[in-house]
Amino acid sequence: MQIAKVRGTVVSTQKEPSLRGVKFLLVEFLDEEGQPLSVYEVAADNVGAGVDEWVLVSRGSAARQVPGSENRPVDAAVIAIIDTVSVDNRPLYNKGTQY
């Protein structure tokens, strides 16, 4: 899993039938200091995340382990919305104070 920040949404009206009803997010991966890596990916949203939230992203075959996703052509999935992150006993991110 990797930590990422939701930067936007991706809308597609025509898609593979198994992806109907799936929301897509544009996520930017973050380093251990919470700084953007300028590495982006489109991820299927399984948890209802929104723009600017920090999330956990599962990639590769693990992204298809989410129930109901086994037969979907998905390489990345948002599997959690992060509440807090701390590194070396210091707070790095707190969802309640980020906005």
N, C-alpha and C positions, 0 to 999 in steps of 0.2 A: 504494500500500500504506500501511497505517497500523499503528502499534504499539498493541496492546491487551493487557489482562490478562484471563485466563480467570477468571470469577467463579462459574461454575456450569455445570450441564448442563441440557438441555431434552430431555425424554422424550416421545415421541409414538408410541403404538401403532398409530394409524390415520393413514396419510399417503399422499400421491401415490405410485403404484407405483414411479416412477423414484427415489424417495428411500428406498426400503427398504434397510436396512443402513447408512444414513448416520447418523453420530453428530452431534448438534447441541450447540454450546456457547454459553453466554451470555458475551459478551465486553464489557468496558468499555474504551473508548478512552482513551489516555493523551496528555498534552501533552509538549512537548520537555524538561520537567523530570521526567517520569515520574509526574506527578500525575494522578489520575483526572479525566476531563472530565464525568463523570456522563452520558455518552452510551453507551447500550447497544445491542447488536445480537445477533441469533442468527446464528451462522455454522456452516456445514458444516465438520466437522473432517476434513481430509485427511491429517493427520500424527500423530494420536494424542496430542494435547496434553491436559494435565491442569489441574485447578483451581490457581490462583495462578501458573501459568506465563505469561511474556510471550510473545506470538506476533505474527506478521505476518498481517494480514488484507487480503485482496484483495476489493474490492467492485465491484458493478455487473457489466457484461459481462465484465470480467477474471476474475471469480469462476467463470465458466463456461468458461474457457480451460483449466482443469485437465483432463488426459485422463480421459475417462469422465464428465465433468460437462456436456458440451455440451448435452444435452437435459434437464437438470434445472432446475427452477424455483428457482435459488439466487441470492440477491443478495449474499451474503458467504461467503467461504471462508477458513478458517485454512490458510495455505500453508507456514508455517515456525514452528518453536519457536526462540525467540531464546536464544542463549548469553550474549552480552554486548552492551551498548550504551555508547558513550562520546560525550560532547558537549563540544566545545572542549577536546579532549585530557584530559578528566576522566571517570573511570568513572561511569556512571549506574546500570547494572544488570549484575549478574553472577549467572547462574543458580546457580552453585555456592555462593554465599554468601547467597542469599535466604531460605532456610528456617531 
